[in-house]
């Protein structure tokens, strides 16, 4: 006969004990018909069997004083893998009567059963075998398929309602001994197939109700998350509304301040307009007086312009006379030149006359130059007077427009 692996035999035995314990706990709980408490024997045996299953293949850890084996290490790892387990781990650490890691592990199992999350917590744990290898040997129950089977069996415990008082219970010094007499079948158990069928039907119904309840809980949790997000958005909107109200109040204050400033500016503007009106009236009177003076100046300038024009006309006439005289003198000089050969005796007299005529011509030419310069000056004066007249007209137009 082939020699069997002792660790495999241990795993098989623990699996069978877990099956019997879970099945007996469910059947007795359904027949019991009310919420279970800590003194219920099948429930105590279930925790003992679970403790042995979790201890199987556990590595020995060296502590400060001695070597020990504790299941609190892998159970404490659950809160890192399953965020909802943080609350149960914190509750276990805060319990005042627990002093040993084993007591905290027992309290953790009881709280997980009351939450109906033991299967979910252990499922997250057995999936992460690389993390479990730090606490268990490679042949441990939690590292093999038997651990997954036990986790699957633990789902059926969700039909049980347990009300366990963990606070004040001495969990550190309890001795976990499996009572095999509980699982030995009697004749009454063999003959009660109908009752087992009914229990199975009730169990199936309760499993369905529990599964439906879990789905509803997940829906409720999603709705809670949505409500939380809506509350956060509502809070954010309320804050934004408060900020907007504060901004509106500030804007109203600024509007009131601007209105008051606008009123002051309007009053100042009215006073300034009144003062400006008085100044404009004074300037209008001054303008009237200055316009009268300008009219007189304009009349005087026009009179001077007419006189200068008449003088210019006289000078032009005189210039025409001088030019005609110059032509006559030139003609006389030509006649004298023709007669010079014939009248040599009269040459000296003629020369004297010619010199006199030239002197007269020079004098007349100088007078002509002087008259031309005077005409130029008068023309410049006339142009300046015209510019001044134009400026006066523009100033009068501007004053009339004002």
Helices and strands as residue ranges (DSSP letters): H 6-32, H 41-55, E 61-62, E 67-68, H 72-76, H 78-81, G 83-85, H 86-94, H 101-115, H 118-127, H 129-132, G 141-143, H 145-154, G 155-159, G 180-183, H 187-191, H 193-339, H 347-401
